[in-house]
């Protein structure tokens, strides 16, 4: 799913009005591939963010 960040920009993590890949939902949070991108060394990709900070662009 693709989601657009509607919160305040933080250049090291998320940028306002940018579309990000959402890998899924966990405990009411979205797992997002943010500005840090994929990490080849990590088993679980992305970071968890509050759903209210995003609007769905495509399923």
Residue pairs with C-beta under 8 A, 6 or more apart in sequence:
1 21
1 22
1 56
1 58
1 59
2 19
2 20
2 21
2 22
2 56
2 57
2 58
3 19
3 20
3 22
3 30
3 32
3 54
3 55
3 56
3 57
4 17
4 18
4 19
4 20
4 54
4 55
4 57
5 14
5 15
5 16
5 17
5 18
5 19
5 20
5 53
5 54
6 16
6 17
6 53
6 54
6 55
7 14
7 16
7 53
8 16
9 15
9 16
11 35
12 35
12 36
13 34
13 35
13 36
13 47
14 20
14 32
14 34
14 35
14 49
14 53
15 35
19 57
20 32
20 33
20 34
20 54
21 32
21 33
21 46
22 30
22 31
22 32
22 54
23 31
23 32
23 33
23 45
23 46
24 30
24 31
25 31
25 51
26 48
27 48
28 51
29 48
29 49
29 50
29 51
30 48
30 49
30 50
30 51
30 54
31 45
31 46
31 47
31 48
32 46
32 47
32 48
32 49
32 54
33 45
33 46
34 46
34 47
34 49
36 47
38 45
39 45
